[in-house]
């Protein structure tokens, strides 16, 4: 019995090490996919701090996504998504489409910069229409974004800055109809955040002030 017992123990250890190695590989693959796909879509650099997803129950976290400003704006971040939790169908890892049951983004930070030529969020939103070459398919059943903040700044008419918050965002069935590639899923996640932040800019009146300053410059 001893050789059989030793063989079983060895198999268990090998399986555990294999699962651990697969987990590390999967985490790095997810991280790499997010960085490369989002960078290509937005035409700017994107950094992911850390990804951790369990292949056993599909729970996971993404600790920090930083989207930098496009060319022509400051070297500060445009968007920071610091706290992201995931619930993935672990069996979908074996298929050609990853099923994400739930995504929660807590306290996203958006930094809105307004210049005479336009805003950084307008530039990012415009770049979103370009798409990417990603072949990874993703479906997100439910997305929750809450407790977001936006910092609005402009150099038009003198440097000024104001902060605001934006409300809860809920979306269902991302990628369930039509294209469900990684870039389509990322687009449907980022667009509502950028739109909400832009609406808060309008509410705060900063954009109207910037518009008046631009008109004065053109009339002068």
Backbone as CSV, one residue per row, in Angstrom:
resi,resn,N_x,N_y,N_z,CA_x,CA_y,CA_z,C_x,C_y,C_z
1,UNK,0.822,-1.212,0.000,0.000,0.000,0.000,0.859,1.267,0.000
2,UNK,2.083,1.128,0.569,2.908,2.308,0.700,3.225,2.951,-0.657
3,UNK,3.624,2.184,-1.699,3.886,2.804,-2.996,2.644,3.486,-3.569
4,UNK,1.466,2.870,-3.379,0.223,3.460,-3.876,-0.050,4.776,-3.161
5,UNK,0.137,4.788,-1.834,-0.083,5.984,-1.042,0.855,7.101,-1.493
6,UNK,2.130,6.728,-1.693,3.114,7.716,-2.131,2.737,8.292,-3.504
7,UNK,2.240,7.412,-4.382,1.844,7.862,-5.721,0.668,8.836,-5.639
8,UNK,-0.302,8.541,-4.756,-1.465,9.413,-4.595,-1.050,10.785,-4.060
9,UNK,-0.165,10.759,-3.043,0.328,12.020,-2.497,1.037,12.830,-3.567
10,UNK,1.865,12.150,-4.354,2.596,12.826,-5.423,1.642,13.444,-6.433
11,UNK,0.569,12.714,-6.784,-0.412,13.226,-7.737,-1.124,14.467,-7.192
12,UNK,-1.469,14.414,-5.886,-2.142,15.554,-5.244,-1.229,16.777,-5.257
13,UNK,0.047,16.565,-4.906,1.004,17.673,-4.899,1.180,18.245,-6.302
14,UNK,1.323,17.373,-7.293,1.503,17.830,-8.682,0.278,18.611,-9.145
15,UNK,-0.934,18.085,-8.797,-2.171,18.766,-9.194,-2.260,20.142,-8.548
16,UNK,-1.873,20.221,-7.258,-1.925,21.501,-6.545,-0.952,22.502,-7.162
17,UNK,0.258,22.041,-7.459,1.255,22.919,-8.076,0.805,23.351,-9.466
18,UNK,0.185,22.416,-10.198,-0.320,22.733,-11.529,-1.404,23.788,-11.476
19,UNK,-2.329,23.650,-10.512,-3.406,24.632,-10.356,-2.839,25.991,-9.976
20,UNK,-1.829,25.985,-9.103,-1.205,27.234,-8.684,-0.515,27.906,-9.859
21,UNK,0.207,27.110,-10.637,0.898,27.658,-11.806,-0.101,28.201,-12.811
22,UNK,-1.219,27.462,-13.016,-2.250,27.912,-13.940,-2.860,29.224,-13.465
23,UNK,-3.060,29.313,-12.142,-3.627,30.533,-11.575,-2.715,31.719,-11.835
24,UNK,-1.414,31.549,-11.595,-0.465,32.635,-11.842,-0.467,33.018,-13.316
25,UNK,-0.491,31.997,-14.188,-0.482,32.252,-15.617,-1.738,32.990,-16.034
26,UNK,-2.889,32.556,-15.507,-4.155,33.185,-15.857,-4.190,34.633,-15.388
27,UNK,-3.738,34.885,-14.166,-3.719,36.250,-13.642,-2.885,37.160,-14.525
28,UNK,-1.707,36.691,-14.908,-0.831,37.512,-15.741,-1.417,37.695,-17.137
29,UNK,-2.130,36.669,-17.630,-2.764,36.780,-18.946,-3.887,37.815,-18.918
30,UNK,-4.700,37.791,-17.851,-5.784,38.768,-17.714,-5.204,40.174,-17.626
31,UNK,-4.171,40.322,-16.796,-3.519,41.623,-16.636,-2.983,42.136,-17.965
32,UNK,-2.304,41.254,-18.695,-1.718,41.632,-19.971,-2.798,42.005,-20.985
33,UNK,-3.902,41.223,-20.995,-4.995,41.496,-21.927,-5.653,42.841,-21.654
34,UNK,-5.879,43.145,-20.373,-6.493,44.422,-20.024,-5.599,45.577,-20.464
35,UNK,-4.303,45.476,-20.153,-3.369,46.546,-20.502,-3.266,46.742,-22.010
36,UNK,-3.061,45.648,-22.745,-2.845,45.769,-24.183,-4.114,46.195,-24.908
37,UNK,-5.261,45.594,-24.539,-6.520,45.923,-25.222,-6.936,47.360,-24.959
38,UNK,-6.909,47.781,-23.685,-7.343,49.132,-23.344,-6.374,50.180,-23.892
39,UNK,-5.091,49.902,-23.850,-4.105,50.839,-24.415,-4.340,51.044,-25.904
40,UNK,-4.611,49.947,-26.602,-4.833,50.031,-28.046,-6.134,50.773,-28.349
41,UNK,-7.169,50.509,-27.565,-8.463,51.161,-27.770,-8.395,52.658,-27.542
42,UNK,-7.717,53.054,-26.453,-7.705,54.464,-26.049,-6.515,55.242,-26.592
43,UNK,-5.597,54.548,-27.240,-4.395,55.171,-27.800,-3.622,55.938,-26.729
44,UNK,-3.468,55.309,-25.576,-2.693,55.877,-24.472,-2.217,54.737,-23.592
45,UNK,-1.322,55.017,-22.676,-0.790,53.942,-21.829,-1.758,53.601,-20.697
46,UNK,-1.845,52.321,-20.387,-2.717,51.810,-19.326,-1.900,50.848,-18.465
47,UNK,-2.017,51.003,-17.149,-1.275,50.150,-16.234,-2.245,49.422,-15.298
48,UNK,-1.973,48.142,-15.063,-2.748,47.339,-14.114,-1.824,46.924,-12.984
49,UNK,-2.192,47.240,-11.754,-1.343,46.919,-10.607,-1.240,45.418,-10.375
50,UNK,-2.386,44.789,-10.159,-2.371,43.368,-9.821,-3.726,42.739,-10.106
51,UNK,-3.697,41.506,-10.617,-4.914,40.736,-10.865,-4.823,39.427,-10.104
52,UNK,-5.896,39.076,-9.412,-5.932,37.810,-8.682,-7.306,37.178,-8.863
53,UNK,-7.349,36.044,-9.585,-8.607,35.341,-9.833,-8.439,33.875,-9.453
54,UNK,-9.348,33.360,-8.636,-9.304,31.955,-8.231,-9.935,31.086,-9.317
55,UNK,-9.210,30.056,-9.745,-9.770,29.141,-10.740,-10.740,28.154,-10.103
56,UNK,-10.800,28.143,-8.769,-11.688,27.201,-8.072,-13.118,27.726,-7.986
57,UNK,-13.292,28.989,-7.561,-14.650,29.524,-7.432,-14.903,30.757,-8.298
58,UNK,-13.880,31.225,-9.014,-14.071,32.333,-9.943,-14.075,33.715,-9.322
59,UNK,-13.862,33.820,-8.010,-13.815,35.144,-7.389,-12.458,35.787,-7.667
60,UNK,-12.446,37.105,-7.737,-11.180,37.765,-8.017,-11.223,39.250,-7.769
61,UNK,-10.052,39.858,-7.825,-9.919,41.300,-7.651,-8.913,41.850,-8.652
62,UNK,-9.124,43.101,-9.023,-8.134,43.843,-9.792,-7.777,45.064,-8.956
63,UNK,-6.558,45.109,-8.490,-6.122,46.178,-7.587,-5.471,47.306,-8.377
64,UNK,-6.297,48.113,-8.999,-5.785,49.312,-9.638,-5.588,49.231,-11.133
65,UNK,-6.395,50.019,-11.870,-6.192,50.252,-13.301,-6.024,51.759,-13.478
66,UNK,-4.915,52.169,-14.059,-4.654,53.590,-14.306,-4.615,53.835,-15.803
67,UNK,-5.509,54.725,-16.262,-5.539,55.123,-17.665,-4.926,56.514,-17.757
68,UNK,-3.821,56.620,-18.466,-3.125,57.903,-18.562,-3.765,58.799,-19.615
69,UNK,-3.462,60.075,-19.515,-4.011,61.034,-20.452,-3.506,60.799,-21.865
70,UNK,-4.351,61.098,-22.869,-3.870,61.023,-24.253,-2.886,62.141,-24.537
71,UNK,-2.258,62.070,-25.676,-1.260,63.081,-26.062,-1.894,64.469,-26.105
72,UNK,-1.165,65.454,-25.621,-1.649,66.820,-25.640,-2.208,67.287,-24.303
73,UNK,-2.245,66.381,-23.314,-2.742,66.743,-21.991,-1.663,66.460,-20.950
74,UNK,-1.976,66.706,-19.683,-0.966,66.594,-18.639,-0.504,65.150,-18.473
75,UNK,0.585,64.990,-17.726,1.094,63.651,-17.462,0.407,62.999,-16.263
76,UNK,-0.655,63.620,-15.755,-1.445,63.034,-14.672,-2.394,61.979,-15.246
77,UNK,-2.923,61.081,-14.400,-3.884,60.079,-14.896,-5.177,60.737,-15.364
78,UNK,-5.862,60.085,-16.287,-7.192,60.521,-16.709,-8.265,59.772,-15.922
79,UNK,-8.025,58.491,-15.679,-8.987,57.654,-14.945,-8.216,56.690,-14.049
80,UNK,-8.681,56.540,-12.812,-8.107,55.552,-11.899,-9.237,54.695,-11.344
81,UNK,-9.163,53.389,-11.612,-10.125,52.420,-11.088,-9.376,51.592,-10.049
82,UNK,-9.559,51.928,-8.781,-8.714,51.370,-7.735,-9.227,50.063,-7.136
83,UNK,-10.551,49.936,-7.026,-11.104,48.771,-6.328,-12.103,48.054,-7.223
84,UNK,-11.684,46.926,-7.786,-12.550,46.165,-8.683,-12.641,44.725,-8.179
85,UNK,-13.863,44.254,-7.977,-14.058,42.859,-7.585,-14.826,42.134,-8.684
86,UNK,-14.512,40.838,-8.858,-15.077,40.041,-9.940,-15.672,38.743,-9.423
87,UNK,-16.654,38.254,-10.149,-17.156,36.900,-9.945,-17.302,36.283,-11.328
88,UNK,-16.440,35.307,-11.633,-16.375,34.704,-12.956,-16.861,33.255,-12.887
89,UNK,-17.536,32.817,-13.940,-17.898,31.400,-14.044,-16.618,30.620,-14.334
90,UNK,-16.124,29.825,-13.356,-14.831,29.155,-13.565,-14.828,28.177,-14.733
91,UNK,-15.990,27.584,-15.047,-16.059,26.644,-16.170,-15.879,27.353,-17.515
92,UNK,-16.176,28.667,-17.532,-16.050,29.401,-18.791,-14.591,29.593,-19.192
93,UNK,-13.663,29.389,-18.236,-12.250,29.477,-18.580,-11.854,28.408,-19.602
94,UNK,-12.667,27.351,-19.673,-12.383,26.249,-20.597,-13.041,26.453,-21.953
95,UNK,-13.836,27.521,-22.096,-14.535,27.782,-23.350,-13.889,28.953,-24.080
96,UNK,-14.485,29.334,-25.216,-13.928,30.457,-25.981,-14.510,31.801,-25.556
97,UNK,-15.421,31.781,-24.565,-16.009,33.020,-24.054,-15.993,33.001,-22.525
98,UNK,-15.341,33.972,-21.923,-15.295,34.075,-20.462,-16.577,34.760,-19.973
99,UNK,-17.285,34.108,-19.045,-18.528,34.642,-18.498,-18.232,35.285,-17.139
100,UNK,-18.359,36.595,-17.080,-18.171,37.320,-15.821,-19.562,37.587,-15.239
101,UNK,-19.863,36.977,-14.118,-21.199,37.105,-13.535,-21.425,38.480,-12.906
102,UNK,-20.368,39.052,-12.335,-20.533,40.329,-11.634,-19.210,41.087,-11.610
103,UNK,-19.272,42.386,-11.847,-18.118,43.277,-11.698,-18.560,44.461,-10.842
104,UNK,-17.815,44.753,-9.804,-18.087,45.921,-8.967,-16.864,46.837,-8.972
105,UNK,-17.077,48.093,-9.348,-16.015,49.097,-9.339,-16.359,50.124,-8.280
106,UNK,-15.540,50.201,-7.252,-15.774,51.110,-6.139,-14.853,52.329,-6.240
107,UNK,-15.441,53.500,-6.035,-14.690,54.754,-5.937,-13.774,55.030,-7.139
108,UNK,-14.295,54.938,-8.352,-13.463,55.329,-9.506,-13.176,56.824,-9.462
109,UNK,-12.012,57.206,-9.945,-11.617,58.616,-9.978,-11.391,59.038,-11.422
110,UNK,-12.055,60.117,-11.814,-11.909,60.646,-13.167,-11.343,62.061,-13.070
111,UNK,-10.354,62.366,-13.903,-9.704,63.677,-13.886,-9.944,64.349,-15.238
112,UNK,-10.871,65.295,-15.250,-11.341,65.959,-16.466,-10.505,67.205,-16.710
113,UNK,-9.841,67.259,-17.868,-9.029,68.424,-18.224,-9.623,69.100,-19.460
114,UNK,-9.917,70.393,-19.323,-10.495,71.158,-20.426,-9.468,72.139,-20.978
115,UNK,-9.266,72.089,-22.296,-8.392,73.040,-22.974,-9.161,73.703,-24.111
116,UNK,-8.555,74.704,-24.730,-9.204,75.372,-25.853,-9.511,74.374,-26.961
117,UNK,-8.620,73.414,-27.160,-8.770,72.437,-28.238,-9.745,71.305,-27.907
118,UNK,-10.181,71.216,-26.654,-11.082,70.135,-26.257,-10.676,69.552,-24.915
119,UNK,-11.315,68.460,-24.534,-11.027,67.847,-23.238,-10.382,66.476,-23.409
120,UNK,-9.728,66.029,-22.347,-9.109,64.708,-22.376,-10.149,63.594,-22.475
121,UNK,-11.324,63.781,-21.839,-12.362,62.746,-21.902,-12.967,62.660,-23.299
122,UNK,-13.096,63.816,-23.974,-13.564,63.793,-25.363,-12.586,62.997,-26.232
123,UNK,-11.290,63.214,-25.996,-10.268,62.511,-26.775,-10.329,61.010,-26.522
124,UNK,-10.471,60.622,-25.255,-10.555,59.198,-24.927,-11.819,58.575,-25.509
125,UNK,-12.949,59.290,-25.396,-14.211,58.776,-25.931,-14.135,58.604,-27.435
126,UNK,-13.481,59.555,-28.106,-13.318,59.472,-29.557,-12.477,58.261,-29.941
127,UNK,-11.438,58.006,-29.150,-10.575,56.858,-29.436,-11.297,55.528,-29.231
128,UNK,-12.310,55.521,-28.362,-13.040,54.282,-28.086,-13.692,53.698,-29.331
129,UNK,-14.029,54.547,-30.296,-14.713,54.065,-31.493,-13.791,53.288,-32.420
130,UNK,-12.483,53.356,-32.130,-11.531,52.701,-33.016,-11.447,51.202,-32.855
131,UNK,-11.676,50.692,-31.638,-11.591,49.255,-31.404,-10.163,48.767,-31.276
132,UNK,-10.017,47.455,-31.126,-8.686,46.855,-31.015,-8.684,45.521,-31.730
133,UNK,-7.534,44.866,-31.706,-7.394,43.585,-32.412,-7.586,42.388,-31.493
134,UNK,-8.097,42.603,-30.278,-8.250,41.508,-29.319,-9.240,40.459,-29.825
135,UNK,-8.900,39.177,-29.614,-9.786,38.082,-30.031,-10.437,37.402,-28.829
136,UNK,-10.215,37.942,-27.633,-10.787,37.366,-26.414,-12.257,37.765,-26.302
137,UNK,-13.138,36.774,-26.068,-14.561,37.038,-25.930,-14.953,37.096,-24.460
138,UNK,-15.764,38.097,-24.100,-16.163,38.306,-22.713,-17.642,38.684,-22.659
139,UNK,-18.370,38.101,-21.692,-19.738,38.496,-21.399,-19.788,38.896,-19.920
140,UNK,-20.354,40.054,-19.636,-20.504,40.529,-18.253,-21.995,40.580,-17.935
141,UNK,-22.444,39.740,-17.013,-23.861,39.694,-16.660,-24.310,40.950,-15.927
142,UNK,-23.477,41.468,-15.022,-23.890,42.615,-14.209,-22.681,43.463,-13.859
143,UNK,-22.821,44.783,-14.050,-21.772,45.751,-13.715,-22.337,46.782,-12.756
144,UNK,-21.614,47.030,-11.666,-21.984,48.058,-10.701,-20.807,49.005,-10.508
145,UNK,-21.059,50.304,-10.681,-20.059,51.338,-10.408,-20.680,52.296,-9.404
146,UNK,-19.977,52.570,-8.311,-20.554,53.497,-7.332,-19.476,54.306,-6.606
147,UNK,-19.956,55.433,-6.045,-19.107,56.345,-5.272,-17.959,56.905,-6.102
148,UNK,-18.258,57.269,-7.345,-17.236,57.841,-8.208,-17.020,59.319,-7.947
149,UNK,-15.847,59.801,-8.290,-15.543,61.229,-8.153,-14.890,61.738,-9.427
150,UNK,-15.097,63.030,-9.701,-14.482,63.651,-10.872,-13.851,64.965,-10.438
151,UNK,-12.617,65.166,-10.864,-11.911,66.427,-10.637,-11.850,67.162,-11.964
152,UNK,-12.444,68.352,-12.008,-12.532,69.139,-13.222,-11.504,70.268,-13.167
153,UNK,-10.712,70.395,-14.208,-9.711,71.471,-14.217,-9.599,72.078,-15.607
154,UNK,-9.286,73.356,-15.650,-9.092,74.055,-16.915,-8.056,75.156,-16.721
155,UNK,-7.327,75.442,-17.798,-6.369,76.545,-17.785,-6.918,77.738,-18.546
156,UNK,-8.142,77.600,-19.083,-8.751,78.671,-19.862,-9.211,79.776,-18.911
157,UNK,-8.762,80.997,-19.167,-9.159,82.103,-18.310,-8.539,82.042,-16.930
158,UNK,-7.408,81.378,-16.808,-6.775,81.216,-15.501,-7.034,79.822,-14.958
159,UNK,-6.035,79.248,-14.349,-6.159,77.866,-13.866,-7.194,77.780,-12.744
160,UNK,-8.094,76.797,-12.872,-9.116,76.592,-11.847,-9.452,75.110,-11.769
161,UNK,-9.967,74.696,-10.626,-10.268,73.283,-10.416,-11.463,73.149,-9.478
162,UNK,-12.270,72.114,-9.699,-13.414,71.843,-8.835,-13.645,70.338,-8.807
163,UNK,-14.160,69.852,-7.709,-14.407,68.421,-7.562,-15.898,68.150,-7.423
164,UNK,-16.316,66.979,-7.888,-17.714,66.574,-7.782,-17.773,65.055,-7.674
165,UNK,-18.942,64.551,-7.334,-19.151,63.102,-7.292,-20.191,62.734,-8.333
166,UNK,-20.173,61.482,-8.767,-21.238,61.038,-9.673,-21.850,59.745,-9.142
167,UNK,-23.107,59.549,-9.514,-23.921,58.508,-8.901,-23.650,57.102,-9.391
168,UNK,-24.491,56.226,-8.931,-24.429,54.801,-9.187,-24.689,54.487,-10.660
169,UNK,-23.914,53.569,-11.204,-24.096,53.090,-12.575,-24.330,51.583,-12.511
170,UNK,-25.410,51.110,-13.141,-25.681,49.678,-13.204,-25.966,49.286,-14.652
171,UNK,-25.318,48.235,-15.122,-25.538,47.718,-16.466,-25.653,46.201,-16.409
172,UNK,-26.480,45.641,-17.276,-26.643,44.191,-17.348,-26.470,43.717,-18.792
173,UNK,-25.999,42.489,-18.924,-25.941,41.859,-20.242,-24.916,42.436,-21.194
174,UNK,-23.778,42.877,-20.671,-22.718,43.392,-21.538,-22.149,42.246,-22.382
175,UNK,-22.194,42.400,-23.693,-21.676,41.376,-24.592,-22.646,40.258,-24.902
176,UNK,-23.873,40.329,-24.367,-24.849,39.255,-24.609,-25.447,39.327,-26.008
177,UNK,-25.450,40.530,-26.587,-25.976,40.701,-27.928,-24.898,41.296,-28.819
178,UNK,-24.805,40.774,-30.037,-23.801,41.293,-30.956,-22.400,40.849,-30.574
179,UNK,-21.427,41.732,-30.825,-20.029,41.412,-30.570,-19.743,41.355,-29.073
180,UNK,-18.968,40.372,-28.659,-18.612,40.262,-27.246,-17.109,40.087,-27.064
181,UNK,-16.347,40.747,-27.933,-14.898,40.691,-27.784,-14.472,41.533,-26.586
182,UNK,-13.251,41.368,-26.173,-12.714,42.086,-25.019,-12.842,43.595,-25.207
183,UNK,-12.531,44.112,-26.412,-12.597,45.554,-26.621,-14.030,46.072,-26.547
184,UNK,-15.002,45.271,-27.020,-16.411,45.676,-26.917,-16.846,45.726,-25.454
185,UNK,-16.431,44.738,-24.679,-16.784,44.705,-23.257,-16.158,45.885,-22.517
186,UNK,-14.867,46.153,-22.785,-14.201,47.276,-22.135,-14.857,48.599,-22.517
187,UNK,-15.271,48.712,-23.775,-15.937,49.937,-24.226,-17.228,50.162,-23.442
188,UNK,-18.009,49.102,-23.267,-19.293,49.229,-22.561,-19.108,49.477,-21.065
189,UNK,-17.933,49.159,-20.533,-17.636,49.469,-19.136,-17.173,50.925,-19.000
190,UNK,-16.297,51.379,-19.906,-15.696,52.711,-19.783,-16.625,53.840,-20.216
191,UNK,-17.426,53.605,-21.260,-18.259,54.684,-21.792,-19.191,55.312,-20.754
192,UNK,-19.942,54.512,-19.980,-20.836,55.151,-18.995,-20.090,55.932,-17.920
193,UNK,-18.893,55.486,-17.547,-18.100,56.219,-16.557,-17.681,57.570,-17.116
194,UNK,-17.207,57.594,-18.367,-16.800,58.852,-18.986,-17.999,59.777,-19.183
195,UNK,-19.145,59.217,-19.573,-20.346,60.037,-19.768,-20.812,60.666,-18.456
196,UNK,-20.824,59.856,-17.385,-21.243,60.368,-16.080,-20.334,61.513,-15.630
197,UNK,-19.034,61.318,-15.806,-18.078,62.346,-15.399,-18.295,63.624,-16.206
198,UNK,-18.541,63.485,-17.510,-18.764,64.655,-18.360,-20.034,65.388,-17.956
199,UNK,-21.077,64.652,-17.597,-22.329,65.284,-17.174,-22.126,66.094,-15.892
200,UNK,-21.295,65.582,-14.992,-21.017,66.319,-13.764,-20.257,67.611,-14.069
201,UNK,-19.406,67.566,-15.093,-18.691,68.772,-15.500,-19.674,69.841,-15.951
202,UNK,-20.704,69.414,-16.689,-21.722,70.350,-17.144,-22.505,70.906,-15.955
203,UNK,-22.873,70.032,-15.021,-23.635,70.467,-13.847,-22.867,71.498,-13.029
204,UNK,-21.566,71.321,-12.918,-20.763,72.233,-12.117,-20.557,73.582,-12.807
205,UNK,-20.894,73.648,-14.103,-20.787,74.913,-14.814,-19.394,75.236,-15.306
206,UNK,-18.437,74.334,-15.062,-17.059,74.622,-15.466,-16.924,74.654,-16.982
207,UNK,-17.624,73.736,-17.646,-17.514,73.689,-19.101,-18.127,74.930,-19.742
208,UNK,-19.225,75.433,-19.164,-19.848,76.635,-19.691,-18.904,77.828,-19.550
209,UNK,-18.225,77.888,-18.409,-17.253,78.953,-18.187,-16.116,78.853,-19.204
210,UNK,-15.653,77.617,-19.426,-14.578,77.415,-20.392,-15.040,77.817,-21.797
211,UNK,-16.291,77.476,-22.130,-16.833,77.833,-23.441,-16.875,79.340,-23.627
212,UNK,-17.298,80.076,-22.586,-17.366,81.527,-22.661,-15.981,82.126,-22.888
213,UNK,-14.976,81.539,-22.202,-13.612,82.047,-22.343,-13.103,81.812,-23.760
214,UNK,-13.435,80.645,-24.324,-13.007,80.338,-25.697,-13.649,81.317,-26.682
215,UNK,-14.954,81.577,-26.507,-15.669,82.504,-27.387,-15.063,83.906,-27.304
216,UNK,-14.687,84.330,-26.093,-14.066,85.638,-25.914,-12.730,85.714,-26.650
217,UNK,-11.967,84.596,-26.581,-10.683,84.581,-27.267,-10.854,84.651,-28.779
218,UNK,-11.867,83.944,-29.305,-12.110,83.932,-30.740,-12.636,85.270,-31.251
219,UNK,-13.431,85.948,-30.406,-14.005,87.240,-30.789,-12.980,88.375,-30.689
220,UNK,-11.937,88.148,-29.858,-10.976,89.207,-29.603,-10.024,89.440,-30.759
